[in-house]
Amino acid sequence: MRWTTRLLCVGLLAGAGSACASDSTSSSLPTLKIDSARTAVVGLSSGAYMAGQVQMAYPELFPNAALVAGGPYDCAGGKLDVALGSCMKGVPAPDVAALVARAEQRAAAGEIGALDKLAHARVYLLHGKDDALVAPAVAEAAVQFYQQLRDGVPGLDGMQVHDDGTRAFAHNLPVAGSGDDCDKSVAPYLGHCGFDAAGEIFAQMFGKPAHAATTAKGELRTFDQDALRPDGTDAFMADTGYVYLPAACLAGQPCGVVVAFHGCKQNAAAVGKAFVEDAGFNRWADVYNVAVLYPQNRASFAPLNPQACWDWWGYSGADYDTRQGVQLRWLVNAVHALGLPAGH
């Protein structure tokens, strides 16, 4: 048993919505009929950085991304002090032009995916103007990164970049209900702001919904994350992850995939199933016929990650944000196990 995980793991997002109809345990992910044209990665804070890394490293798998309160790809450059300064406080401001040039170099070297796979990407960047943890200027640097990538790389003029940065909320994921925590950054990091961020994310990724979401009626299952370690290598993740499965997906209908990454101090060991049940993604997953994968990180002292953040500065190794990054390779194993074709 990982005692450090049991004592230190902290938090995942949570949000508005009802608990799903059933909750079951399984040792492995089910194999679904995955529609590879409907995939996306989403995340809050460190999860937003992780989502951006996945998109850039494996654009053939996940060309679409929604980043909530996150900055541009490769912002930290493998340095914790840069992560804490430039990439959170915006001092100094991230050098967006240099990051774009670096991404082009890495793509040419095969360290990340081919940029032409982003030709029809949808990118949604949501951040609150009252965010005191990740400065709005950092989130705007992420917007500029995608805009410069789209405008400067041949063939990417079809990339859609939507900047949603004028809403009044703090460092959290806004949810549909009303409450007194919209202007706060407190566990489980769900701001009851009267804005359904999950619904907007799904609309941005997959188009307008056929009908409104009501309550989640599918299955929320657990699965063994250790079984998906790449080549048996520790990916510094929790033992157990979660996956939400709409009834249509379980019935064999074509099903999309959304991977939802929690932020720091937000894994299930700290806030239980708040994020995986209440963030609002499951309700919309039923509407869109999309499975939602909720990977879980773990906290540790060695490597130093006491807040269970996803690796966006290098604690898992120098190649953390490339196709060789251990957490990124774990995710590839997971989505292939779920049924996403290996050829994509």
Buried (B, 14 or more C-beta within 10 A) or exposed (E): EBEBBEEBBBBBBBBBBBBBBEBEEEEEBBEBEBBBEBBBBBBBBBBBBBBBBBBBBBBBBBBBBBBBBBBBBBBBBBBEEBBEBBBBBBEEBBBBEEBBEBBBEBBEEEBBBEBEBBBEBBBBBBBBEBBEBBBBBBBBBBBBBBBBBBEEBEEBEEBEBBBBBEBEBBBBBBBBBEEEBBBBBEBBBBBBBBBBBBBBBBBBBBEEEEEEBEEBBBBBBBBBBBEBBBEEEBBBBBBBBBBBBBEBBBEEEBBBBBBBBBBBBBBBBBBEBBBBBBBBBBBBBBBBBBBBBBBBBBBBEEEEBBBBBBBBBBBBBEBBBBBBBBBBBBBBBBBBBBBBEEEB
